Amino acid sequence: MDTNRNELATFAGGCFWCMVSPFDQIPGINKVISGYTGGHIENPSYEQVCSQETGHYEAVQISFDPEQISYEQILEIYLATNRPY
């Protein structure tokens, strides 16, 4: 029986590639997915988002095991490493 629970944390701001790397090797982080949030264009391209005319923000969604790492710890990492626009 698998007793691991997964929870999600989603953060936006700055470059999503820069938001992925701080979480890559941390125990308890199962997956980090980069993408876009918000905006008014469905499935925008990277170039469209970079134009700052779509209303989207680059974001990461982090799947984590709260028995190994807390949301508060993830938030602290995000706040210490995020460089918003």
C-alpha positions in Angstrom: 0.0 0.0 0.0 1.4 3.4 -1.0 1.1 5.8 1.9 2.7 8.8 0.1 0.4 11.8 -0.3 1.0 14.4 -2.9 0.1 18.0 -2.6 0.5 20.8 -5.0 2.0 24.3 -4.7 1.8 26.7 -7.6 3.9 29.9 -7.9 4.1 32.6 -10.6 6.6 35.3 -11.2 9.9 35.7 -12.9 11.3 33.2 -15.3 9.9 29.7 -14.9 13.2 28.1 -15.8 14.8 29.9 -12.9 11.9 28.8 -10.6 12.4 25.1 -11.5 16.0 24.7 -10.6 15.9 25.4 -6.9 13.5 22.5 -6.4 15.1 19.9 -8.7 17.1 17.9 -6.1 15.1 18.5 -2.9 13.9 15.4 -1.1 10.1 15.3 -1.0 9.7 17.2 -4.3 8.2 14.7 -6.7 7.7 16.8 -9.8 8.1 20.4 -11.0 6.1 21.5 -14.1 6.7 24.9 -15.7 4.0 26.7 -17.7 1.8 29.8 -17.7 -1.0 31.1 -15.6 -3.7 33.7 -16.1 -4.0 35.6 -19.4 -6.6 35.9 -22.1 -5.1 33.8 -24.9 -5.6 30.0 -24.9 -2.3 28.1 -25.2 0.0 31.1 -25.9 3.5 30.6 -27.3 6.6 31.6 -25.3 7.1 34.6 -27.6 3.5 35.8 -27.0 3.9 35.6 -23.3 7.3 37.5 -23.5 5.5 40.3 -25.3 3.6 41.0 -22.1 0.4 41.5 -24.0 -1.3 38.2 -23.2 -1.7 38.8 -19.4 0.0 35.5 -18.6 2.7 34.9 -16.0 5.3 32.2 -16.1 4.7 29.7 -13.3 5.7 26.4 -11.7 3.6 23.7 -10.2 5.3 21.6 -7.6 4.1 18.2 -6.6 5.4 17.3 -3.1 5.1 14.8 -0.3 4.1 16.8 2.8 5.5 14.1 5.1 9.0 14.9 3.7 8.7 18.7 3.1 6.2 21.2 4.2 4.4 23.8 2.1 6.0 26.4 4.3 9.5 25.1 3.5 8.7 25.2 -0.2 7.4 28.7 0.1 10.6 29.8 1.9 12.7 28.4 -1.0 10.5 30.1 -3.5 10.7 33.5 -1.8 14.5 33.2 -1.3 15.1 32.4 -5.0 12.4 34.1 -6.9 13.3 37.2 -8.9 10.1 38.7 -10.2 10.1 40.9 -13.3 
